[in-house]
Amino acid sequence: MPQIKNKTRCPWVRENPLYIKYHDQEWGVPVYKDDKIFEFLVLESAQAGLSWLTILKKRQNYKKAFAGFDPVKVAKFNAKDFKRLMADAGIVRNKLKILAAINNAQRFLEVKKEFGTFSKYMWGFVSGKPIKHKIKTLKDYPVKIKEAEDWAKDLKRRGFRFLGATICYAHMQAVGMVNDHSVDCFKSRK
């Protein structure tokens, strides 16, 4: 496990300031605010096939490019916005991922209208409380879990894109639906 400044962190944390800050301040902390949840959905789907560090380095660019991660604004993006995003070297310029982010904003608002908040809908897949795994080594991290598979199926049924079971599981870890801090990590809640 990485030991940095006398703190033991999860085995996936690299000795990189962005990784350390993300791990120490955000990863696994329960998130209930819809705008923050939308931010993670955009970032997680953009990350598909890439390293998380790539996305962390581009996070501020994404925030600017995607209207501060405001799903109402992103849902209204048009062809001109799409062209702007495709020309933006500060984000991952993948046509399908950009189209998915716009589409997912529209679907996000539909879910929000149906459930009152996207948070309420999302947290329902873990019965409203974080799942706690007993992670000891990198090998102990599953690629996906049943709850992520169920959620991904429902998202697909609702028209979301680029949010399969593996990405949903990464999102669940990021927003604290799953507490996957290793047992010896200083962030692990006993």
N, C-alpha and C positions, 0 to 999 in steps of 0.2 A: 504494500500500500504506500502511496506517496506520502512522505513526511515533509511538510513544508511549514516552517515556523512552529515547530513542535506540535503540529496538528496532523493526525492521521485522517486521510481523506479516502474516498472511494477509489477502487483500483483503476477506474477509467480516467481519472483526473490526470491531465498532463501538467508538467511544470510550465504552464503558460498563464500569464495573468488573467486572460479572458476566461479560460477554463476554471481557474481558481475562484474568481469572482462569481461566475455563474453557479458553480457548485455550492459555494459558501452562502450565497445570498438568495438564490432562486430555486435551484433544482430540488424538487421534492417538497417545496413549500406549498401547501394547499392554496389554490387560486379560485376565487369565486366571482371576480369581476369580469363581466362579459368582454369588455374591450381587451383586457389582458389575455383572456382565453383565446380570443380571435387572433391576437398577435402570435401566440404560440402555434395556433393552427396554420397560419400563413408560413411561419418559419419552419415548422416541422415538415410541411408538405414540400417546401422549397429544398429542404435538406435531403430528400430522397435520393439515394445514390451518391451523396457527397458526405464529407466529414462535417460534424457539428461545428468544428472550429471555423470552417469556411463560412458558415452561416453567422456565427458569432461575430466574425470580422466584418460582415456586411449588414449587421443588424441595424445600425443607425441609418444606413442607406435605405434599407427596407422601410424603416419607420417614415422616412421622408417620402419615399416613392409611393407608399401605400397609405397616404393621408393620415399619418399617426396611428395606423391600424384601426381606424374608425370604420366598422363594417357598413354603416349607412352610406358613407362616402364611397367606399370601395365598390359597393353593390351598384353604384351609379356610373362606374367607369365605362367609357365608351371606346370606340375604335381609335380616337385620338389618344386617349390615355394608354391603350394597349400599345400603340406605336411608340409613345414616350417611354413606356416600361421596357419595350424590346430594345430601345437604344440606350438604356441606362446601364453603364458598365459597373455601377455600384451594387447591382443585384445579379442574381442568376438569371440570365436571359434565355430562359427555356420557355418556348411558346406555350407548351401544354401546362407548365406550372403556373405561368402568369394567368392564363385563361382559367385555370382551376381556382386560383385565389379570388378572382372576380366572381366566378360562379359560386364558390363556397361562401362568399360574403352574402350573396342573395339567399342561399339556402340557410345560412346562419340566422338571418333575419326572419325567415319563415319559421324556424324552430323556436326562436325567441318569442314570436307572436303566439305560437301554439302553447308553449310552456311557461310563458311569463319572463323567463330568463334562459339563456343557453346553459348557464351554469346548472340550473335545476335539472335540465334534461341530461347533461353530461354526467353529473354526479350520481344520477340514478343508476348508472351502469355499475357502480360500486356500492350501492345501497347507502349513499351519502357519507361514507367514511373511507379513509385510505386503507388500501390493502397493504399489509406489512409482510415483506419477504425477508428471509434470513439469508442475506447475501454474504458470502465469505471471500470468494475469489471472482475474477472475471468470468470464469466458466459457469458460475452459478446464475448469471443473468440470463433469463429466458429471452428469446427473440420476440415472443408474443405470449399473451395469456388469453384464456377463454373470454374474459370480460372485454378485452380489446377486440377479439374476433367478433363478438356479439355487437359491439358498438360500431365497428367498421361495416358490418353487414347492414346495420340500420342506417348509417350515414350514406352508404351506397344506395340503399332503397330510397332515401330522401334526395338523391341527386348530387351528393358531394363527390368530389374527385380528388385523386392523389392522397387519399386517407385510408389506406389499407390497414390490416391488423398490426403490422410491424410499426408503421408510423403512428397509429393510434396508441400503441403501447408506449412508444417514446413520448408521446404527448402526455399520457397518463402519468408517466414518471416525472416529466417536467413540471406539471401543474399539481403534483402531490396527490393525485388519485391513487397512486401506488407509491409507497415509501420503499425505495430500493437502495437506500444508503446502506453500505456494508455494515455488518455488525460492529466493526471496530472503528468506523468513521465517527468523527466527533459530532456529525449532524444526525446520526441515527437516534431516533426516538425509541427509547427502551420500552 
